[in-house]
Amino acid sequence: MAKKAGVQHRQSEESRRRILEATLELAAERGYEGTTIALVSKRSGLPSGSVYWHFDNKDSLFAALIEQSFEEWARQTGWASDAGPSSHRRLIDFMRDRLTADDFSHGFWRLGLLLSLERRMADSAARQRFLEIRRRMLDVLARWWTNVLPGEVTARDEGLARRLAQFALAASDGVFIAAAAGDDWDFQGLSDMLADALNHQVTRAVRETREAAGVPTAP
């Protein structure tokens, strides 16, 4: 009995995976509005009843897709919910990972950005899930900056850590838009530039803090 239950569980998980993969493919081609349960059923090769068995409606399907895709992205990049880059080099790696992860993760982030722009979908579970994930990522980045910035800097400017986190997130969002538009850009080079820009802001903040305290700084 236990063996049969195990087989059924694996089959159920496989069906769920196929449904989510089909949904992501269709969303990339047709967007949220153009993706229907009927099309998901056809693309996944599973009956529509199977789709509804796993998900109550299209909105809950997209919400699950966004959550699972985020977990997949976190697994690929080694990004944990309570940690951040451990050094400037790791920050560059983080930016590059965000910009060069595979199409599965890229597709989910582009989809989330599109949903976030749809004000008429303010009550959508999928939109709310994506915005929640963005807030989680922003909080993680802000905590990391708070931990790595010198104490005298954060004491002088308590909002700096969060602004640095916001800059990193906003800049990488813009690069995702460029990728979705088909721009042939050097994304690895851009990730280095973004990390260097953040590092420059930190260096300036340290210098200004020391100057305000009357501590000599190197020219």
Beta strands, then each sheet from edge to edge (+ up, - down):
end
